[in-house]
Amino acid sequence: MTRKLTSEFIGTFFLLLIVVGSGIMGQNLSQDVGVTLLANSLATAFGLIVLIWIFSQHSGAHFNPAVSLIMYLQDEISRRDLFLFIPVQTAGGILGVLSANYIYGLEVIQLSEKDRFSQEIFVSEIIATFGLLLTILSIGKHKKDFVALSVGLYIGAAYWFTASTSFANPAVSVARIFTNTFTGIAYQDVVFFIIAQFIGAILAWAVCKFIFDK
């Protein structure tokens, strides 16, 4: 269990360090929002692939409470695993954000003022998380060795086709409260993101059971 929790902590730490750090770097190098988003999406996609390759054999490389919930519903992890994974993922993510703030010379602890909530963005997060879990469950059922690459490619694309830039992860949503930079999110919007993410995840699970389970 210690190895699993350590894997989830380190993996989520680096995921958020990549997400927030690449956003800050993009802002530092260009005033063009499109260029910053491109840098952010590519870094996240590439980094996520590598992190899943590193940790998939140890913890499943969830780095995401919504993924852990679905893995519990799939009987792939225990209830104890689920209840331990979620706080560890969240803590790792927050530390990753604080580390990104620090290494770029910003105030370590800060609160985002970036308003991200609207009805359209709420629906966008449902779609983004639905697509992520659909990718994991469908590819994992038939071509497990391709899950890391598929998830990275999906998230890289979803940055661009979703209005929310595809957070698709409750731990990511909470952690990004603590940076008032390109990737931040105002704390009052996070609860709506998390609700949308769990809706999307459960819908994907239900659809995959209907399509793939005989």
Secondary structure, DSSP 8 states (H G I E B T S, - for coil): -HHHHHHHHHHHHHHHHHHHHHHHHHHHH-S-HHHHHHHHHHHHHHHHHHHHHHHTTTT----SHHHHHHHHHTTSS-HHHHHHHHHHHHHHHHHHHHHHHHHTTS-SS---------HHHHHHHHHHHHHHHHHHHHHHHH-GGGHHHHHHHHHHHHHHHSTT-----HHHHHHGGG--STT---HHHHHHHHHHHHHHHHHHHHHHHHHH--
